[in-house]
Amino acid sequence: MNTFQLNDGHKIPQTGFGVFMVEPNGPTEQVVLMALKAGYRMIDTAAAYFNEEDVGRAIRKSGIPRDEIYVTSKLWMQDYGYAAAKAGIDTSLKKLGLDYMDLYLLHQPYKDTAGAWKAMEEAVKAGKIRSIGISNHSLAFLKKLLPQMEILPAVNQMECNPFCQQKELRRLLNQYGIRLEAWYPLGHGNAELLQNEVLRGIAEKYQKSVGQVILRWHLQEGIVALPKSTSEAHIRENLQLYDFSLTDAEMAEIRGLDQGHGTHNPDDMNNEKILERYNVH
Ligand SMILES: NC(=O)c1ccc[n+]([C@@H]2O[C@H](COP(=O)([O-])OP(=O)(O)OC[C@H]3O[C@@H](n4cnc5c(N)ncnc54)[C@H](OP(=O)(O)O)[C@@H]3O)[C@@H](O)[C@H]2O)c1
């Protein structure tokens, strides 16, 4: 699996497989097994996806050595603050059935984010987590959090695709060597994105799908993409990104599609309402 370098010395696969909104107790296990068989070596789950157990089962059933699979999970807001985060980390490990996670993220900014981060730093020192990072941290949140951190985040996982390119945030991330990971890399299936004329033109030229062009764009931008699919054909297709490359002019053309915002505004989240919907305890 091709990898990118992280700022903590570890490497991360360039493309991973996301399991947001895939049902637990079977469907997630099935789809992760399918993805591993297709060649994915990174799985992105979260406490709030309620399917960490399925991910762990699929990894064990796959027969692939643990150290060849990169596992990411995320701490949910309910478990922020130092003491709660320590317990939350152990719960994720237990549910996954693993003795370490490759990457663990703060799912989004909320109340005692700094206390939760301290617990994550200690878990790195204890060997429970290899790399730690954040998610949904906009410029404003990141600027507030950075001075309180002993270990810098290795990644920031944000909504990112050709319509939402996070250009300003990426300038700050680059200063700290923090790698951007893209959620909704295919726009969550947004038809306007997947049928965009510029992207379709490029796809036709290379005899590739629009999805593959979008994922290749992420790769050439140095962004880790986490496409999700429950279709076997898409799962395979989304990994076939290395038999073509976009020219500088095509990269520039795609950069021109940026609309400057995505479907979610991390600076304006109704976290209390979200917490009512996602109770991980
Ligand atoms: N940190 C966060 O707050 C956060 C938030 C959201 C998501 N995430 C992560 O990001 C991952 C990806 O997000 P997502 O799953 O919602 O969005 P996505 O990967 O952008 O889009 C998935 C949608 O695109 C379709 N699709 C997949 N491959 C395709 C292809 N080659 N051509 C056309 N359509 C294709 C899928 O349908 P089929 O099933 O039919 O293929 C599905 O409807 C999540 O699973 C999760 O791991 C993180």
Ligand as a Chemical Component Dictionary entry (heavy atoms), coordinates in Angstrom:
data_LIG
# 
_chem_comp.id                   LIG 
_chem_comp.type                 NON-POLYMER 
_chem_comp.pdbx_formal_charge   0 
_chem_comp.three_letter_code    LIG 
# 
loop_
_chem_comp_atom.comp_id 
_chem_comp_atom.atom_id 
_chem_comp_atom.alt_atom_id 
_chem_comp_atom.type_symbol 
_chem_comp_atom.charge 
_chem_comp_atom.model_Cartn_x 
_chem_comp_atom.model_Cartn_y 
_chem_comp_atom.model_Cartn_z 
_chem_comp_atom.pdbx_ordinal 
LIG N1  N1  N 0  -14.687 12.933 11.030 1  
LIG C1  C1  C 0  -15.935 13.128 10.680 2  
LIG O1  O1  O 0  -16.658 13.923 11.301 3  
LIG C2  C2  C 0  -16.506 12.395 9.515  4  
LIG C3  C3  C 0  -17.735 12.758 8.981  5  
LIG C4  C4  C 0  -18.232 12.051 7.877  6  
LIG C5  C5  C 0  -17.475 11.016 7.347  7  
LIG N2  N2  N 1  -16.267 10.652 7.905  8  
LIG C6  C6  C 0  -15.435 9.544  7.335  9  
LIG O2  O2  O 0  -15.341 9.707  5.927  10 
LIG C7  C7  C 0  -15.816 8.528  5.279  11 
LIG C8  C8  C 0  -16.419 8.870  3.926  12 
LIG O3  O3  O 0  -17.586 9.636  4.059  13 
LIG P1  P1  P 0  -18.917 9.210  3.312  14 
LIG O4  O4  O 0  -18.959 7.782  3.348  15 
LIG O5  O5  O -1 -20.082 9.760  3.907  16 
LIG O6  O6  O 0  -18.772 9.936  1.900  17 
LIG P2  P2  P 0  -18.100 9.558  0.512  18 
LIG O7  O7  O 0  -17.100 8.485  0.598  19 
LIG O8  O8  O 0  -17.708 10.876 -0.014 20 
LIG O9  O9  O 0  -19.364 9.070  -0.305 21 
LIG C9  C9  C 0  -19.947 7.820  -0.172 22 
LIG C10 C10 C 0  -21.036 7.747  -1.207 23 
LIG O10 O10 O 0  -20.476 7.755  -2.508 24 
LIG C11 C11 C 0  -20.858 6.583  -3.237 25 
LIG N3  N3  N 0  -19.672 6.103  -3.971 26 
LIG C12 C12 C 0  -18.590 5.464  -3.473 27 
LIG N4  N4  N 0  -17.694 5.212  -4.452 28 
LIG C13 C13 C 0  -18.217 5.731  -5.591 29 
LIG C14 C14 C 0  -17.754 5.793  -6.931 30 
LIG N5  N5  N 0  -16.570 5.297  -7.285 31 
LIG N6  N6  N 0  -18.558 6.397  -7.848 32 
LIG C15 C15 C 0  -19.777 6.910  -7.495 33 
LIG N7  N7  N 0  -20.255 6.879  -6.237 34 
LIG C16 C16 C 0  -19.477 6.301  -5.289 35 
LIG C17 C17 C 0  -21.326 5.599  -2.211 36 
LIG O11 O11 O 0  -22.357 4.792  -2.728 37 
LIG P3  P3  P 0  -22.188 3.184  -2.905 38 
LIG O12 O12 O 0  -22.237 2.594  -1.536 39 
LIG O13 O13 O 0  -23.333 2.815  -3.757 40 
LIG O14 O14 O 0  -20.854 2.972  -3.602 41 
LIG C18 C18 C 0  -21.875 6.503  -1.101 42 
LIG O15 O15 O 0  -23.205 6.879  -1.391 43 
LIG C19 C19 C 0  -16.806 7.947  6.294  44 
LIG O16 O16 O 0  -17.129 6.607  6.079  45 
LIG C20 C20 C 0  -16.073 8.183  7.589  46 
LIG O17 O17 O 0  -15.063 7.194  7.786  47 
LIG C21 C21 C 0  -15.783 11.348 8.971  48 
# 
loop_
_chem_comp_bond.comp_id 
_chem_comp_bond.atom_id_1 
_chem_comp_bond.atom_id_2 
_chem_comp_bond.value_order 
_chem_comp_bond.pdbx_ordinal 
LIG N1  C1  SING 1  
LIG C1  O1  DOUB 2  
LIG C1  C2  SING 3  
LIG C2  C3  SING 4  
LIG C2  C21 DOUB 5  
LIG C3  C4  DOUB 6  
LIG C4  C5  SING 7  
LIG C5  N2  DOUB 8  
LIG N2  C6  SING 9  
LIG N2  C21 SING 10 
LIG C6  O2  SING 11 
LIG C6  C20 SING 12 
LIG O2  C7  SING 13 
LIG C7  C8  SING 14 
LIG C7  C19 SING 15 
LIG C8  O3  SING 16 
LIG O3  P1  SING 17 
LIG P1  O4  DOUB 18 
LIG P1  O5  SING 19 
LIG P1  O6  SING 20 
LIG O6  P2  SING 21 
LIG P2  O7  DOUB 22 
LIG P2  O8  SING 23 
LIG P2  O9  SING 24 
LIG O9  C9  SING 25 
LIG C9  C10 SING 26 
LIG C10 O10 SING 27 
LIG C10 C18 SING 28 
LIG O10 C11 SING 29 
LIG C11 N3  SING 30 
LIG C11 C17 SING 31 
LIG N3  C12 SING 32 
LIG N3  C16 SING 33 
LIG C12 N4  DOUB 34 
LIG N4  C13 SING 35 
LIG C13 C14 SING 36 
LIG C13 C16 DOUB 37 
LIG C14 N5  SING 38 
LIG C14 N6  DOUB 39 
LIG N6  C15 SING 40 
LIG C15 N7  DOUB 41 
LIG N7  C16 SING 42 
LIG C17 O11 SING 43 
LIG C17 C18 SING 44 
LIG O11 P3  SING 45 
LIG P3  O12 DOUB 46 
LIG P3  O13 SING 47 
LIG P3  O14 SING 48 
LIG C18 O15 SING 49 
LIG C19 O16 SING 50 
LIG C19 C20 SING 51 
LIG C20 O17 SING 52 
# 
